[in-house]
Amino acid sequence: MAQWPGHDDSQQLIRRDRSMVSISDDNMMMRQIQATHAPDGREVDVKPLFNLVEDILNRATFQTDIDETDAQAHLEIEDNAQQAGFLAMIDAISFTIDRISCEIACKALGGSDAHATTLSLFSMLSNYSWDAKLVLALAAFALYYGEFWLLAQIYSSNQLAKSMAILKQLPSIMEHTSGPLKSRFDTLNNLIKAMMGVTRCIVEFKDMPSNYITQDAPEFSSAMAHIPIAVYWTIRSVVACATQITTLTGMGHEFVISTSEAWELSTLAHKLKNIHESLKKLMATCYRHIEEKKSHEAYQMLVKLFDSIHIDNMKVLKALIYAKDDLQPLVDGSTKRRVNVEVLRRKNVLLLISDLDISQEELSILEQIYNESRLHLTRQESHYEVVWIPIVDHFIHWDDPTQKKFETLQSSMPWYTVYHPTLIDRAVIRYVKDVWHFKNKPILVVLDPQGRVVSPNALHMMWIWGSNAFPFTSLREEALWKEETWRLELLVDGIDPLVLDWVIKTCTDSNTHISGFHCL
């Protein structure tokens, strides 16, 4: 097939080099594209449209590789396609997409300057937001590129497709996809992946919750400042990819990609990968801001929750342990099976709060007291449940030794335990540190059946009186002290000889007073 007018490799080399030089000044280029930007408030739901575009481009390759995750995404696309709103949006933007697709193809056939073509696309999309410009341009390319690969994939089994494919020289092109053309398609695939990566980031910025990060937030405004240039280079890459496909179908497999064209595609891919990395860093900063806002909100909710009156303890326990209903957050120490928080409804709950460095000595004493209470379940002082709340800061690296350490501790406990420390929200960790003054040593917070805190730390009561301290209130503690002698040896007699050593050691280390007596 004859070469189309204006296609001369040496002229293209000069033209492309001139183009790359003309856009080397990012400030000048920014002024050019900003001059075309005149959004009129029209909205495009870019996320479902991008999902559709991504599906097309993932399938439009001679090395189709769709995994289960992709299959799930396709199901979501099919669900979206059934929604009246989505179909109405497609109807509203289909003309714009067709216009862009035709503009790209015509300019590519005419050998137009890539930068000039990109600016013309920005002018056509002047009334749209930056993310909508990008997704619409990518949709136009997906329509163009997808048609090429749809014919390539079905022409051997469909007569209509075969006739159309012959006009586009596809049979000849496909014969060389594993030979001379392989490197070209590999280069195209790499650039398309880079385009998709940048677009995915920009769409994700659009989807950020405005109630947690506003447009004037420094983190968000800093990210938004980088969006126009990212959109430019991605649409510029769309033009470059479309030009390659147009050239290929216009001239057949005999067309040899020029040095400047190969260099441009690789340079664009490299540039987009750098932009993608920068956007991901900015996005991480925004998400940190969002997490801080969410954590502060959750913390305030906890404060309000403990100041309120409840009919039972479910709201409080779910807020402390795990608020969602999508999994069973507790492990029953007696059966080692996972259970819901519901097992604690309207019960006295003792929250054993510690890190992963709780000593076996402390555990063995508590286990003995707990097991003894289980032998007399008919007694009032046995009507409580213990739940281990493991506190591990989220910034700590969770590796295999840490996981093994946690599992060893968890398996040794006969009471309820939280399934995994990552279920404990950051706000809860902050609350137990700020309000209940948890630092390094274990504490035993007691909640009554309505979720009220009756003791911020009943651990010393448990060591001294065991289950006799039930319901572990300050009034109960006063009554117990009045009944007892002031000799520490008598207080711990009959419980465990380790208690005396432990209490004396604790007192010596901290030089503290325990309730009504001085340390010996």
Helices and strands as residue ranges (DSSP letters): H 9-22, H 26-35, H 46-59, H 68-81, H 84-109, H 114-124, H 130-154, H 159-167, H 170-174, H 182-206, H 218-251, H 259-307, H 314-321, E 330-331, E 338-339, G 341-344, E 348-354, H 360-374, G 380-382, E 384-390, H 400-411, E 416-418, G 421-423, H 426-434, E 443-447, E 453-455, H 459-465, G 466-469, H 474-483, H 488-492, H 497-510, E 513-514, E 517-518
